[in-house]
Amino acid sequence: MDFHTTCIVLLVSAVAFTCAEPVKYIDCGSAVGSVSMVDIVPCPRQPCQLHRGQSYAVNVTFQQCQTSKAIVHGVIAGVPIPFPIPIEDGCKSGIVCPIQKETSYHYVNDLPVKSEYPCIKLLVEWELKDDSGKDLFCIEFPVQIVS
């Protein structure tokens, strides 16, 4: 590929990345915190297509909590199936704990999609719980696992 073609490909990629919309989500029981935005990178269209063998950055902007632990499930036919993530401790995912009231935080974690996962449409339910087990946030968003 020559220099001119490379520049065009990079420009188009950058425009596509910056034109991405925040992920549409449903609050599934945030008891202590308040979610203002969910973003998954890369996810140029919705539902997000998650490729097997890839990992995706999930960024949730929310307010208020103390300490935290993440719990992620794939919900298939109404049944929650654990979706392991590399870092469960929310205080090690872009948040400085203890969290102060009335302050906005950006929780960021990876969502690895194993190559052995089946190609399927499902809901991802992502919870961040405080030290008493209450949901700081609970969100659901649709995804599609693809090859």
C-alpha positions as CSV (number, residue, x, y, z in Angstrom):
1,M,0.0,0.0,0.0
2,D,1.4,3.4,-0.9
3,F,1.6,6.4,1.4
4,H,-1.5,8.1,-0.1
5,T,-3.7,5.0,0.3
6,T,-2.5,4.5,3.8
7,C,-3.4,8.1,4.7
8,I,-6.9,7.6,3.2
9,V,-7.4,4.4,5.2
10,L,-6.3,6.0,8.4
11,L,-8.5,9.1,7.8
12,V,-11.6,6.9,7.1
13,S,-10.9,4.8,10.2
14,A,-10.6,7.9,12.4
15,V,-13.8,9.4,11.1
16,A,-15.7,6.1,11.6
17,F,-14.3,5.8,15.2
18,T,-15.2,9.4,16.1
19,C,-18.7,9.0,14.6
20,A,-19.6,6.1,16.9
21,E,-22.6,6.7,19.1
22,P,-22.8,5.8,22.8
23,V,-24.3,2.4,23.4
24,K,-28.0,2.2,24.0
25,Y,-28.5,0.5,27.4
26,I,-31.2,-0.2,29.9
27,D,-30.7,0.4,33.6
28,C,-31.5,-2.9,35.3
29,G,-31.4,-1.7,38.9
30,S,-28.7,0.9,39.7
31,A,-29.4,1.4,43.4
32,V,-26.6,3.6,44.6
33,G,-25.1,5.1,41.5
34,S,-26.4,6.9,38.4
35,V,-25.2,5.9,34.8
36,S,-24.9,8.8,32.3
37,M,-23.2,7.0,29.4
38,V,-22.0,3.6,28.1
39,D,-19.4,3.3,25.3
40,I,-17.8,0.1,23.8
41,V,-14.7,0.3,21.6
42,P,-14.9,-0.7,18.8
43,C,-18.6,-0.7,18.2
44,P,-19.5,1.3,15.1
45,R,-23.1,0.2,15.0
46,Q,-25.6,-1.4,17.3
47,P,-26.1,-4.0,18.4
48,C,-22.3,-4.2,18.9
49,Q,-20.8,-7.1,16.9
50,L,-18.3,-8.8,19.2
51,H,-15.8,-10.9,17.2
52,R,-14.7,-14.2,18.8
53,G,-11.1,-14.1,19.9
54,Q,-11.2,-10.2,20.4
55,S,-11.4,-8.0,23.4
56,Y,-13.5,-4.8,23.7
57,A,-13.1,-1.8,26.0
58,V,-16.3,-1.0,28.0
59,N,-16.5,2.5,29.5
60,V,-19.3,3.3,31.9
61,T,-19.7,6.9,33.2
62,F,-21.5,7.0,36.5
63,Q,-21.7,8.9,39.8
64,Q,-21.3,7.8,43.5
65,C,-20.2,4.7,45.4
66,Q,-17.6,3.5,48.0
67,T,-15.7,0.4,46.8
68,S,-16.8,-1.9,44.0
69,K,-16.8,-5.3,42.3
70,A,-17.9,-6.0,38.7
71,I,-20.2,-8.9,37.8
72,V,-20.9,-9.6,34.1
73,H,-23.4,-12.0,32.6
74,G,-24.5,-12.9,29.1
75,V,-28.3,-13.3,29.2
76,I,-29.5,-16.0,26.8
77,A,-33.2,-16.8,26.7
78,G,-33.6,-15.1,30.1
79,V,-30.8,-17.1,31.7
80,P,-27.8,-15.2,33.1
81,I,-24.5,-17.0,32.2
82,P,-21.3,-15.7,33.8
83,F,-19.1,-13.7,31.4
84,P,-15.6,-13.6,33.0
85,I,-13.7,-10.3,32.8
86,P,-10.0,-9.8,33.6
87,I,-10.5,-7.3,36.5
88,E,-13.4,-7.6,38.9
89,D,-12.3,-4.9,41.3
90,G,-13.8,-1.6,40.1
91,C,-11.2,0.3,42.1
92,K,-8.6,-1.0,39.6
93,S,-10.7,-0.1,36.5
94,G,-10.2,3.6,36.2
95,I,-11.8,4.5,39.6
96,V,-10.1,5.9,42.6
97,C,-11.7,4.5,45.8
98,P,-13.2,5.5,48.1
99,I,-15.5,7.3,45.6
100,Q,-16.8,10.7,46.6
101,K,-20.5,11.7,46.3
102,E,-21.6,14.1,43.5
103,T,-18.5,13.2,41.4
104,S,-18.5,11.6,38.0
105,Y,-16.4,8.6,37.3
106,H,-15.3,6.6,34.2
107,Y,-15.3,2.8,34.8
108,V,-13.3,1.1,32.1
109,N,-12.8,-2.7,31.7
110,D,-12.2,-5.2,29.0
111,L,-14.8,-7.6,27.7
112,P,-12.8,-10.5,26.2
113,V,-14.9,-12.6,23.7
114,K,-13.4,-16.1,23.7
115,S,-13.1,-17.8,20.3
116,E,-15.1,-20.8,21.6
117,Y,-18.2,-18.7,22.3
118,P,-21.0,-19.4,19.9
119,C,-22.2,-16.9,17.3
120,I,-25.4,-15.5,18.9
121,K,-27.3,-12.4,19.7
122,L,-27.6,-11.8,23.5
123,L,-27.9,-9.1,26.2
124,V,-24.9,-8.3,28.3
125,E,-25.8,-7.5,31.9
126,W,-23.0,-5.5,33.6
127,E,-23.2,-4.8,37.3
128,L,-20.9,-2.8,39.6
129,K,-21.6,-3.6,43.2
130,D,-20.6,-1.6,46.3
131,D,-19.1,-3.3,49.4
132,S,-22.6,-4.0,50.8
133,G,-23.7,-5.7,47.6
134,K,-25.9,-2.9,46.2
135,D,-25.7,-2.1,42.5
136,L,-23.8,1.1,41.9
137,F,-24.9,0.5,38.4
138,C,-26.6,-2.2,36.5
139,I,-26.9,-1.9,32.7
140,E,-28.0,-4.2,29.9
141,F,-27.0,-3.8,26.3
142,P,-27.5,-5.9,23.2
143,V,-24.6,-7.5,21.4
144,Q,-24.0,-10.0,18.7
145,I,-21.1,-12.4,18.8
146,V,-19.8,-13.0,15.3
147,S,-16.9,-15.0,13.7
